[in-house]
Amino acid sequence: MPVVPEEFHDLFEKATFAHLTTVLPNGNLHSIPVWIDYDADEDHLLVNSERGRRKTRNAAQNSTTSISMTDPDDPYRFLSVAGEIEAITAEGAREHIDGMARRYLDEAEYPYPIESERVLIRIRPAEVFIRE
């Protein structure tokens, strides 16, 4: 099973934006910039969203996905992951988005209104592509 190489874990410690691609109900692709995190113990990439958003609905209907990101300090260094969405869960999602707000916005808590329920989209890598 592929894992995110340790030399790329730093991308998940800084404000690295990623592009998440999901599959629309008609089979077309939907790509959107997202905040990204990594659970190294479980080897899952984590995307925090809200129930009802397009990416969350797509993820619930089709587990095929990919994520790509470039190092904000070196745009020629990248990590790309093709994988499967293993879970969409509310467990820990509210606390997680506050942690992401600290990294991306330098805010103690997520400052934007939550319209529904925060969820974590947990992605298991199937293929990992890198360029150092």
N, CA, C and O atoms as a GROMACS GRO file, in nm:
protein
  528
    1MET      N    1   0.085  -0.119   0.000
    1MET     CA    2   0.000   0.000   0.000
    1MET      C    3   0.090   0.124   0.000
    1MET      O    4   0.176   0.137   0.086
    2PRO      N    5   0.070   0.215  -0.094
    2PRO     CA    6   0.153   0.336  -0.099
    2PRO      C    7   0.126   0.428   0.020
    2PRO      O    8   0.015   0.433   0.072
    3VAL      N    9   0.227   0.498   0.060
    3VAL     CA   10   0.214   0.596   0.167
    3VAL      C   11   0.275   0.727   0.120
    3VAL      O   12   0.354   0.730   0.025
    4VAL      N   13   0.238   0.834   0.186
    4VAL     CA   14   0.299   0.964   0.158
    4VAL      C   15   0.440   0.960   0.214
    4VAL      O   16   0.458   0.938   0.333
    5PRO      N   17   0.542   0.981   0.130
    5PRO     CA   18   0.680   0.976   0.177
    5PRO      C   19   0.706   1.078   0.288
    5PRO      O   20   0.657   1.191   0.283
    6GLU      N   21   0.782   1.037   0.387
    6GLU     CA   22   0.809   1.123   0.502
    6GLU      C   23   0.869   1.257   0.462
    6GLU      O   24   0.843   1.358   0.527
    7GLU      N   25   0.948   1.260   0.356
    7GLU     CA   26   1.010   1.385   0.314
    7GLU      C   27   0.908   1.485   0.257
    7GLU      O   28   0.944   1.598   0.225
    8PHE      N   29   0.782   1.444   0.246
    8PHE     CA   30   0.675   1.534   0.201
    8PHE      C   31   0.576   1.570   0.312
    8PHE      O   32   0.480   1.642   0.288
    9HIS      N   33   0.599   1.520   0.432
    9HIS     CA   34   0.510   1.552   0.544
    9HIS      C   35   0.510   1.700   0.578
    9HIS      O   36   0.413   1.751   0.634
   10ASP      N   37   0.617   1.770   0.544
   10ASP     CA   38   0.623   1.914   0.572
   10ASP      C   39   0.514   1.991   0.498
   10ASP      O   40   0.474   2.099   0.542
   11LEU      N   41   0.464   1.938   0.387
   11LEU     CA   42   0.357   2.006   0.314
   11LEU      C   43   0.230   2.016   0.397
   11LEU      O   44   0.146   2.103   0.373
   12PHE      N   45   0.216   1.927   0.495
   12PHE     CA   46   0.097   1.926   0.580
   12PHE      C   47   0.119   2.004   0.709
   12PHE      O   48   0.033   2.004   0.798
   13GLU      N   49   0.233   2.070   0.720
   13GLU     CA   50   0.263   2.150   0.839
   13GLU      C   51   0.258   2.299   0.807
   13GLU      O   52   0.265   2.382   0.897
   14LYS      N   53   0.248   2.333   0.679
   14LYS     CA   54   0.238   2.473   0.639
   14LYS      C   55   0.110   2.492   0.559
   14LYS      O   56   0.037   2.397   0.532
   15ALA      N   57   0.084   2.615   0.521
   15ALA     CA   58  -0.042   2.648   0.452
   15ALA      C   59  -0.034   2.610   0.304
   15ALA      O   60  -0.030   2.696   0.216
   16THR      N   61  -0.031   2.480   0.280
   16THR     CA   62  -0.027   2.427   0.144
   16THR      C   63  -0.170   2.407   0.095
   16THR      O   64  -0.250   2.338   0.158
   17PHE      N   65  -0.202   2.468  -0.017
   17PHE     CA   66  -0.334   2.446  -0.077
   17PHE      C   67  -0.324   2.327  -0.171
   17PHE      O   68  -0.225   2.309  -0.242
   18ALA      N   69  -0.428   2.247  -0.172
   18ALA     CA   70  -0.435   2.129  -0.258
   18ALA      C   71  -0.557   2.143  -0.348
   18ALA      O   72  -0.646   2.223  -0.322
   19HIS      N   73  -0.558   2.065  -0.454
   19HIS     CA   74  -0.676   2.056  -0.541
   19HIS      C   75  -0.732   1.916  -0.528
   19HIS      O   76  -0.665   1.817  -0.558
   20LEU      N   77  -0.856   1.909  -0.483
   20LEU     CA   78  -0.928   1.783  -0.467
   20LEU      C   79  -1.015   1.764  -0.591
   20LEU      O   80  -1.090   1.853  -0.630
   21THR      N   81  -1.003   1.647  -0.651
   21THR     CA   82  -1.087   1.612  -0.766
   21THR      C   83  -1.181   1.500  -0.726
   21THR      O   84  -1.139   1.396  -0.675
   22THR      N   85  -1.309   1.523  -0.749
   22THR     CA   86  -1.412   1.422  -0.726
   22THR      C   87  -1.491   1.403  -0.855
   22THR      O   88  -1.472   1.477  -0.951
   23VAL      N   89  -1.579   1.305  -0.855
   23VAL     CA   90  -1.657   1.272  -0.974
   23VAL      C   91  -1.801   1.322  -0.955
   23VAL      O   92  -1.866   1.288  -0.856
   24LEU      N   93  -1.848   1.402  -1.050
   24LEU     CA   94  -1.986   1.450  -1.049
   24LEU      C   95  -2.082   1.337  -1.085
   24LEU      O   96  -2.039   1.238  -1.144
   25PRO      N   97  -2.209   1.350  -1.051
   25PRO     CA   98  -2.306   1.244  -1.085
   25PRO      C   99  -2.311   1.210  -1.234
   25PRO      O  100  -2.340   1.096  -1.270
   26ASN      N  101  -2.282   1.307  -1.322
   26ASN     CA  102  -2.284   1.280  -1.466
   26ASN      C  103  -2.153   1.221  -1.518
   26ASN      O  104  -2.139   1.199  -1.638
   27GLY      N  105  -2.057   1.196  -1.428
   27GLY     CA  106  -1.929   1.138  -1.467
   27GLY      C  107  -1.819   1.238  -1.494
   27GLY      O  108  -1.703   1.199  -1.503
   28ASN      N  109  -1.852   1.366  -1.506
   28ASN     CA  110  -1.750   1.469  -1.523
   28ASN      C  111  -1.672   1.487  -1.393
   28ASN      O  112  -1.716   1.446  -1.286
   29LEU      N  113  -1.557   1.550  -1.406
   29LEU     CA  114  -1.472   1.572  -1.290
   29LEU      C  115  -1.498   1.711  -1.231
   29LEU      O  116  -1.531   1.805  -1.303
   30HIS      N  117  -1.482   1.720  -1.100
   30HIS     CA  118  -1.499   1.845  -1.026
   30HIS      C  119  -1.373   1.865  -0.944
   30HIS      O  120  -1.342   1.783  -0.857
   31SER      N  121  -1.300   1.973  -0.969
   31SER     CA  122  -1.177   2.000  -0.897
   31SER      C  123  -1.189   2.133  -0.825
   31SER      O  124  -1.237   2.231  -0.881
   32ILE      N  125  -1.145   2.134  -0.698
   32ILE     CA  126  -1.162   2.252  -0.616
   32ILE      C  127  -1.044   2.266  -0.520
   32ILE      O  128  -0.995   2.165  -0.468
   33PRO      N  129  -0.997   2.390  -0.496
   33PRO     CA  130  -0.889   2.408  -0.399
   33PRO      C  131  -0.941   2.385  -0.257
   33PRO      O  132  -1.052   2.426  -0.222
   34VAL      N  133  -0.858   2.319  -0.175
   34VAL     CA  134  -0.896   2.286  -0.037
   34VAL      C  135  -0.776   2.299   0.055
   34VAL      O  136  -0.661   2.295   0.012
   35TRP      N  137  -0.806   2.316   0.184
   35TRP     CA  138  -0.705   2.298   0.287
   35TRP      C  139  -0.684   2.148   0.300
   35TRP      O  140  -0.778   2.070   0.283
   36ILE      N  141  -0.561   2.106   0.331
   36ILE     CA  142  -0.528   1.964   0.332
   36ILE      C  143  -0.453   1.927   0.459
   36ILE      O  144  -0.376   2.006   0.513
   37ASP      N  145  -0.476   1.805   0.506
   37ASP     CA  146  -0.408   1.754   0.625
   37ASP      C  147  -0.375   1.608   0.600
   37ASP      O  148  -0.424   1.546   0.505
   38TYR      N  149  -0.292   1.552   0.688
   38TYR     CA  150  -0.250   1.413   0.672
   38TYR      C  151  -0.246   1.345   0.807
   38TYR      O  152  -0.186   1.397   0.902
   39ASP      N  153  -0.308   1.230   0.817
   39ASP     CA  154  -0.303   1.145   0.935
   39ASP      C  155  -0.200   1.036   0.904
   39ASP      O  156  -0.232   0.935   0.841
   40ALA      N  157  -0.076   1.058   0.948
   40ALA     CA  158   0.032   0.965   0.915
   40ALA      C  159   0.011   0.829   0.979
   40ALA      O  160   0.051   0.727   0.922
   41ASP      N  161  -0.050   0.823   1.097
   41ASP     CA  162  -0.073   0.695   1.164
   41ASP      C  163  -0.167   0.606   1.084
   41ASP      O  164  -0.147   0.484   1.077
   42GLU      N  165  -0.268   0.665   1.022
   42GLU     CA  166  -0.366   0.589   0.944
   42GLU      C  167  -0.339   0.595   0.794
   42GLU      O  168  -0.408   0.529   0.716
   43ASP      N  169  -0.241   0.674   0.753
   43ASP     CA  170  -0.211   0.698   0.612
   43ASP      C  171  -0.336   0.744   0.536
   43ASP      O  172  -0.374   0.685   0.434
   44HIS      N  173  -0.397   0.849   0.587
   44HIS     CA  174  -0.514   0.911   0.523
   44HIS      C  175  -0.487   1.058   0.500
   44HIS      O  176  -0.436   1.127   0.589
   45LEU      N  177  -0.521   1.108   0.382
   45LEU     CA  178  -0.528   1.252   0.362
   45LEU      C  179  -0.665   1.296   0.412
   45LEU      O  180  -0.763   1.223   0.398
   46LEU      N  181  -0.671   1.416   0.469
   46LEU     CA  182  -0.794   1.465   0.529
   46LEU      C  183  -0.836   1.597   0.466
   46LEU      O  184  -0.756   1.690   0.456
   47VAL      N  185  -0.961   1.602   0.425
   47VAL     CA  186  -1.021   1.725   0.375
   47VAL      C  187  -1.141   1.753   0.464
   47VAL      O  188  -1.225   1.666   0.485
   48ASN      N  189  -1.148   1.874   0.517
   48ASN     CA  190  -1.259   1.913   0.604
   48ASN      C  191  -1.359   1.993   0.521
   48ASN      O  192  -1.321   2.085   0.449
   49SER      N  193  -1.485   1.957   0.532
   49SER     CA  194  -1.589   2.022   0.453
   49SER      C  195  -1.717   2.030   0.536
   49SER      O  196  -1.716   2.005   0.656
   50GLU      N  197  -1.826   2.064   0.471
   50GLU     CA  198  -1.957   2.062   0.534
   50GLU      C  199  -2.047   1.966   0.457
   50GLU      O  200  -2.033   1.946   0.337
   51ARG      N  201  -2.139   1.906   0.531
   51ARG     CA  202  -2.239   1.821   0.464
   51ARG      C  203  -2.316   1.908   0.365
   51ARG      O  204  -2.345   2.025   0.392
   52GLY      N  205  -2.348   1.850   0.252
   52GLY     CA  206  -2.427   1.922   0.154
   52GLY      C  207  -2.345   1.996   0.049
   52GLY      O  208  -2.399   2.033  -0.056
   53ARG      N  209  -2.218   2.019   0.073
   53ARG     CA  210  -2.137   2.084  -0.029
   53ARG      C  211  -2.111   1.987  -0.144
   53ARG      O  212  -2.114   1.865  -0.126
   54ARG      N  213  -2.086   2.045  -0.262
   54ARG     CA  214  -2.070   1.964  -0.384
   54ARG      C  215  -1.964   1.856  -0.365
   54ARG      O  216  -1.989   1.740  -0.399
   55LYS      N  217  -1.848   1.890  -0.312
   55LYS     CA  218  -1.741   1.790  -0.298
   55LYS      C  219  -1.783   1.678  -0.204
   55LYS      O  220  -1.748   1.562  -0.226
   56THR      N  221  -1.857   1.712  -0.099
   56THR     CA  222  -1.902   1.610  -0.004
   56THR      C  223  -2.007   1.520  -0.067
   56THR      O  224  -2.004   1.399  -0.048
   57ARG      N  225  -2.100   1.577  -0.140
   57ARG     CA  226  -2.201   1.496  -0.209
   57ARG      C  227  -2.135   1.404  -0.312
   57ARG      O  228  -2.170   1.287  -0.323
   58ASN      N  229  -2.039   1.459  -0.388
   58ASN     CA  230  -1.968   1.376  -0.486
   58ASN      C  231  -1.897   1.261  -0.417
   58ASN      O  232  -1.904   1.146  -0.462
   59ALA      N  233  -1.828   1.291  -0.307
   59ALA     CA  234  -1.751   1.190  -0.234
   59ALA      C  235  -1.841   1.078  -0.182
   59ALA      O  236  -1.801   0.962  -0.178
   60ALA      N  237  -1.962   1.114  -0.142
   60ALA     CA  238  -2.056   1.015  -0.090
   60ALA      C  239  -2.108   0.923  -0.200
   60ALA      O  240  -2.145   0.809  -0.173
   61GLN      N  241  -2.112   0.971  -0.325
   61GLN     CA  242  -2.166   0.894  -0.436
   61GLN      C  243  -2.061   0.814  -0.512
   61GLN      O  244  -2.093   0.711  -0.571
   62ASN      N  245  -1.936   0.861  -0.510
   62ASN     CA  246  -1.830   0.795  -0.585
   62ASN      C  247  -1.700   0.814  -0.508
   62ASN      O  248  -1.657   0.928  -0.488
   63SER      N  249  -1.638   0.707  -0.465
   63SER     CA  250  -1.521   0.716  -0.378
   63SER      C  251  -1.390   0.743  -0.453
   63SER      O  252  -1.286   0.759  -0.389
   64THR      N  253  -1.393   0.748  -0.585
   64THR     CA  254  -1.272   0.775  -0.662
   64THR      C  255  -1.234   0.922  -0.647
   64THR      O  256  -1.318   1.011  -0.661
   65THR      N  257  -1.106   0.948  -0.619
   65THR     CA  258  -1.063   1.086  -0.599
   65THR      C  259  -0.914   1.100  -0.627
   65THR      O  260  -0.841   1.001  -0.638
   66SER      N  261  -0.872   1.224  -0.640
   66SER     CA  262  -0.729   1.254  -0.646
   66SER      C  263  -0.707   1.391  -0.582
   66SER      O  264  -0.796   1.475  -0.574
   67ILE      N  265  -0.585   1.409  -0.537
   67ILE     CA  266  -0.543   1.535  -0.475
   67ILE      C  267  -0.405   1.568  -0.527
   67ILE      O  268  -0.318   1.481  -0.536
   68SER      N  269  -0.386   1.694  -0.562
   68SER     CA  270  -0.251   1.738  -0.598
   68SER      C  271  -0.220   1.866  -0.523
   68SER      O  272  -0.308   1.947  -0.495
   69MET      N  273  -0.093   1.882  -0.491
   69MET     CA  274  -0.050   2.003  -0.421
   69MET      C  275   0.093   2.035  -0.459
   69MET      O  276   0.173   1.946  -0.487
   70THR      N  277   0.124   2.164  -0.459
   70THR     CA  278   0.261   2.208  -0.482
   70THR      C  279   0.310   2.276  -0.356
   70THR      O  280   0.233   2.339  -0.283
   71ASP      N  281   0.437   2.263  -0.330
   71ASP     CA  282   0.500   2.326  -0.215
   71ASP      C  283   0.490   2.477  -0.232
   71ASP      O  284   0.536   2.529  -0.334
   72PRO      N  285   0.432   2.549  -0.135
   72PRO     CA  286   0.421   2.695  -0.149
   72PRO      C  287   0.557   2.764  -0.155
   72PRO      O  288   0.566   2.878  -0.200
   73ASP      N  289   0.662   2.695  -0.109
   73ASP     CA  290   0.797   2.753  -0.112
   73ASP      C  291   0.877   2.711  -0.235
   73ASP      O  292   0.982   2.769  -0.262
   74ASP      N  293   0.828   2.612  -0.309
   74ASP     CA  294   0.898   2.562  -0.428
   74ASP      C  295   0.794   2.500  -0.522
   74ASP      O  296   0.762   2.382  -0.510
   75PRO      N  297   0.741   2.579  -0.617
   75PRO     CA  298   0.632   2.530  -0.701
   75PRO      C  299   0.670   2.414  -0.793
   75PRO      O  300   0.582   2.357  -0.858
   76TYR      N  301   0.798   2.378  -0.800
   76TYR     CA  302   0.838   2.264  -0.882
   76TYR      C  303   0.843   2.135  -0.800
   76TYR      O  304   0.868   2.027  -0.854
   77ARG      N  305   0.820   2.146  -0.670
   77ARG     CA  306   0.812   2.029  -0.582
   77ARG      C  307   0.663   2.000  -0.557
   77ARG      O  308   0.590   2.087  -0.511
   78PHE      N  309   0.620   1.879  -0.589
   78PHE     CA  310   0.478   1.850  -0.574
   78PHE      C  311   0.454   1.708  -0.523
   78PHE      O  312   0.540   1.621  -0.527
   79LEU      N  313   0.331   1.692  -0.475
   79LEU     CA  314   0.281   1.562  -0.432
   79LEU      C  315   0.144   1.545  -0.495
   79LEU      O  316   0.060   1.635  -0.488
   80SER      N  317   0.120   1.431  -0.555
   80SER     CA  318  -0.010   1.401  -0.615
   80SER      C  319  -0.050   1.262  -0.568
   80SER      O  320   0.031   1.169  -0.567
   81VAL      N  321  -0.175   1.249  -0.528
   81VAL     CA  322  -0.225   1.122  -0.475
   81VAL      C  323  -0.355   1.086  -0.545
   81VAL      O  324  -0.447   1.167  -0.552
   82ALA      N  325  -0.362   0.965  -0.596
   82ALA     CA  326  -0.488   0.909  -0.644
   82ALA      C  327  -0.531   0.808  -0.538
   82ALA      O  328  -0.449   0.733  -0.487
   83GLY      N  329  -0.660   0.807  -0.506
   83GLY     CA  330  -0.702   0.717  -0.400
   83GLY      C  331  -0.851   0.699  -0.390
   83GLY      O  332  -0.927   0.734  -0.480
   84GLU      N  333  -0.890   0.644  -0.278
   84GLU     CA  334  -1.030   0.612  -0.250
   84GLU      C  335  -1.073   0.685  -0.123
   84GLU      O  336  -0.999   0.692  -0.025
   85ILE      N  337  -1.192   0.737  -0.127
   85ILE     CA  338  -1.251   0.798  -0.008
   85ILE      C  339  -1.301   0.683   0.078
   85ILE      O  340  -1.392   0.610   0.039
   86GLU      N  341  -1.241   0.667   0.195
   86GLU     CA  342  -1.278   0.557   0.283
   86GLU      C  343  -1.388   0.594   0.381
   86GLU      O  344  -1.463   0.507   0.426
   87ALA      N  345  -1.399   0.722   0.414
   87ALA     CA  346  -1.502   0.761   0.511
   87ALA      C  347  -1.532   0.910   0.499
   87ALA      O  348  -1.447   0.990   0.460
   88ILE      N  349  -1.654   0.942   0.532
   88ILE     CA  350  -1.696   1.081   0.552
   88ILE      C  351  -1.759   1.081   0.690
   88ILE      O  352  -1.864   1.021   0.711
   89THR      N  353  -1.694   1.149   0.784
   89THR     CA  354  -1.736   1.140   0.922
   89THR      C  355  -1.738   1.275   0.991
   89THR      O  356  -1.654   1.360   0.963
   90ALA      N  357  -1.832   1.294   1.079
   90ALA     CA  358  -1.838   1.417   1.159
   90ALA      C  359  -1.748   1.406   1.281
   90ALA      O  360  -1.718   1.507   1.345
   91GLU      N  361  -1.706   1.285   1.315
   91GLU     CA  362  -1.625   1.263   1.435
   91GLU      C  363  -1.494   1.342   1.427
   91GLU      O  364  -1.411   1.317   1.339
   92GLY      N  365  -1.475   1.435   1.519
   92GLY     CA  366  -1.354   1.515   1.527
   92GLY      C  367  -1.344   1.627   1.426
   92GLY      O  368  -1.245   1.700   1.425
   93ALA      N  369  -1.445   1.642   1.341
   93ALA     CA  370  -1.436   1.741   1.231
   93ALA      C  371  -1.436   1.885   1.281
   93ALA      O  372  -1.364   1.969   1.227
   94ARG      N  373  -1.516   1.914   1.383
   94ARG     CA  374  -1.523   2.052   1.433
   94ARG      C  375  -1.390   2.093   1.494
   94ARG      O  376  -1.342   2.203   1.468
   95GLU      N  377  -1.330   2.006   1.573
   95GLU     CA  378  -1.199   2.035   1.633
   95GLU      C  379  -1.091   2.046   1.524
   95GLU      O  380  -1.001   2.129   1.531
   96HIS      N  381  -1.103   1.960   1.424
   96HIS     CA  382  -1.006   1.958   1.315
   96HIS      C  383  -1.006   2.090   1.238
   96HIS      O  384  -0.900   2.142   1.204
   97ILE      N  385  -1.124   2.145   1.210
   97ILE     CA  386  -1.129   2.270   1.131
   97ILE      C  387  -1.068   2.385   1.211
   97ILE      O  388  -1.012   2.477   1.151
   98ASP      N  389  -1.078   2.382   1.343
   98ASP     CA  390  -1.012   2.485   1.423
   98ASP      C  391  -0.860   2.474   1.410
   98ASP      O  392  -0.790   2.575   1.401
   99GLY      N  393  -0.809   2.352   1.408
   99GLY     CA  394  -0.665   2.332   1.387
   99GLY      C  395  -0.621   2.380   1.249
   99GLY      O  396  -0.514   2.438   1.235
  100MET      N  397  -0.704   2.356   1.151
  100MET     CA  398  -0.672   2.402   1.016
  100MET      C  399  -0.675   2.555   1.009
  100MET      O  400  -0.593   2.615   0.940
  101ALA      N  401  -0.768   2.618   1.081
  101ALA     CA  402  -0.774   2.764   1.085
  101ALA      C  403  -0.648   2.823   1.147
  101ALA      O  404  -0.602   2.930   1.107
  102ARG      N  405  -0.592   2.753   1.245
  102ARG     CA  406  -0.466   2.801   1.304
  102ARG      C  407  -0.354   2.798   1.199
  102ARG      O  408  -0.274   2.891   1.190
  103ARG      N  409  -0.350   2.692   1.121
  103ARG     CA  410  -0.243   2.679   1.021
  103ARG      C  411  -0.264   2.775   0.903
  103ARG      O  412  -0.170   2.842   0.861
  104TYR      N  413  -0.384   2.781   0.850
  104TYR     CA  414  -0.408   2.857   0.727
  104TYR      C  415  -0.442   3.004   0.750
  104TYR      O  416  -0.412   3.087   0.665
  105LEU      N  417  -0.502   3.036   0.864
  105LEU     CA  418  -0.548   3.174   0.886
  105LEU      C  419  -0.483   3.240   1.007
  105LEU      O  420  -0.503   3.360   1.030
  106ASP      N  421  -0.406   3.165   1.085
  106ASP     CA  422  -0.349   3.214   1.210
  106ASP      C  423  -0.460   3.262   1.304
  106ASP      O  424  -0.446   3.364   1.372
  107GLU      N  425  -0.569   3.187   1.307
  107GLU     CA  426  -0.684   3.215   1.394
  107GLU      C  427  -0.699   3.099   1.492
  107GLU      O  428  -0.675   2.984   1.456
  108ALA      N  429  -0.738   3.128   1.615
  108ALA     CA  430  -0.755   3.024   1.717
  108ALA      C  431  -0.871   2.930   1.684
  108ALA      O  432  -0.865   2.811   1.714
  109GLU      N  433  -0.975   2.985   1.622
  109GLU     CA  434  -1.092   2.905   1.584
  109GLU      C  435  -1.132   2.939   1.442
  109GLU      O  436  -1.101   3.046   1.391
  110TYR      N  437  -1.201   2.847   1.379
  110TYR     CA  438  -1.253   2.869   1.244
  110TYR      C  439  -1.349   2.987   1.248
  110TYR      O  440  -1.450   2.980   1.318
  111PRO      N  441  -1.320   3.096   1.175
  111PRO     CA  442  -1.397   3.219   1.192
  111PRO      C  443  -1.523   3.232   1.108
  111PRO      O  444  -1.596   3.330   1.122
  112TYR      N  445  -1.551   3.137   1.020
  112TYR     CA  446  -1.663   3.151   0.928
  112TYR      C  447  -1.786   3.075   0.980
  112TYR      O  448  -1.771   2.975   1.051
  113PRO      N  449  -1.906   3.120   0.944
  113PRO     CA  450  -2.026   3.050   0.990
  113PRO      C  451  -2.030   2.906   0.937
  113PRO      O  452  -1.994   2.880   0.822
  114ILE      N  453  -2.072   2.816   1.023
  114ILE     CA  454  -2.091   2.677   0.983
  114ILE      C  455  -2.240   2.660   0.956
  114ILE      O  456  -2.323   2.674   1.047
  115GLU      N  457  -2.272   2.631   0.832
  115GLU     CA  458  -2.412   2.628   0.789
  115GLU      C  459  -2.481   2.495   0.816
  115GLU      O  460  -2.604   2.490   0.830
  116SER      N  461  -2.404   2.388   0.822
  116SER     CA  462  -2.466   2.257   0.845
  116SER      C  463  -2.384   2.183   0.951
  116SER      O  464  -2.394   2.214   1.070
  117GLU      N  465  -2.304   2.088   0.909
  117GLU     CA  466  -2.222   2.008   0.998
  117GLU      C  467  -2.086   1.988   0.933
  117GLU      O  468  -2.079   1.953   0.815
  118ARG      N  469  -1.978   2.009   1.009
  118ARG     CA  470  -1.844   1.984   0.956
  118ARG      C  471  -1.823   1.833   0.945
  118ARG      O  472  -1.868   1.757   1.031
  119VAL      N  473  -1.755   1.791   0.839
  119VAL     CA  474  -1.721   1.650   0.820
  119VAL      C  475  -1.577   1.639   0.772
  119VAL      O  476  -1.523   1.731   0.710
  120LEU      N  477  -1.517   1.526   0.802
  120LEU     CA  478  -1.385   1.492   0.750
  120LEU      C  479  -1.400   1.391   0.638
  120LEU      O  480  -1.467   1.289   0.654
  121ILE      N  481  -1.339   1.421   0.525
  121ILE     CA  482  -1.331   1.326   0.414
  121ILE      C  483  -1.195   1.260   0.427
  121ILE      O  484  -1.092   1.325   0.412
  122ARG      N  485  -1.195   1.129   0.454
  122ARG     CA  486  -1.072   1.053   0.476
  122ARG      C  487  -1.037   0.976   0.348
  122ARG      O  488  -1.116   0.896   0.299
  123ILE      N  489  -0.918   1.004   0.295
  123ILE     CA  490  -0.876   0.949   0.166
  123ILE      C  491  -0.756   0.857   0.184
  123ILE      O  492  -0.653   0.897   0.239
  124ARG      N  493  -0.770   0.736   0.139
  124ARG     CA  494  -0.661   0.637   0.143
  124ARG      C  495  -0.587   0.641   0.009
  124ARG      O  496  -0.648   0.619  -0.095
  125PRO      N  497  -0.454   0.668   0.011
  125PRO     CA  498  -0.378   0.670  -0.114
  125PRO      C  499  -0.373   0.532  -0.181
  125PRO      O  500  -0.352   0.430  -0.115
  126ALA      N  501  -0.392   0.531  -0.311
  126ALA     CA  502  -0.373   0.410  -0.392
  126ALA      C  503  -0.246   0.424  -0.476
  126ALA      O  504  -0.175   0.326  -0.499
  127GLU      N  505  -0.219   0.548  -0.521
  127GLU     CA  506  -0.096   0.579  -0.596
  127GLU      C  507  -0.045   0.714  -0.548
  127GLU      O  508  -0.123   0.806  -0.524
  128VAL      N  509   0.086   0.725  -0.534
  128VAL     CA  510   0.149   0.849  -0.490
  128VAL      C  511   0.254   0.888  -0.593
  128VAL      O  512   0.340   0.808  -0.629
  129PHE      N  513   0.247   1.012  -0.639
  129PHE     CA  514   0.342   1.065  -0.736
  129PHE      C  515   0.410   1.186  -0.673
  129PHE      O  516   0.343   1.271  -0.614
  130ILE      N  517   0.542   1.195  -0.686
  130ILE     CA  518   0.615   1.306  -0.626
  130ILE      C  519   0.716   1.364  -0.723
  130ILE      O  520   0.758   1.299  -0.819
  131ARG      N  521   0.755   1.486  -0.694
  131ARG     CA  522   0.870   1.547  -0.760
  131ARG      C  523   0.938   1.632  -0.654
  131ARG      O  524   0.877   1.721  -0.596
  132GLU      N  525   1.064   1.602  -0.632
  132GLU     CA  526   1.140   1.675  -0.530
  132GLU      C  527   1.215   1.789  -0.592
  132GLU      O  528   1.285   1.862  -0.523
   0.00000   0.00000   0.00000
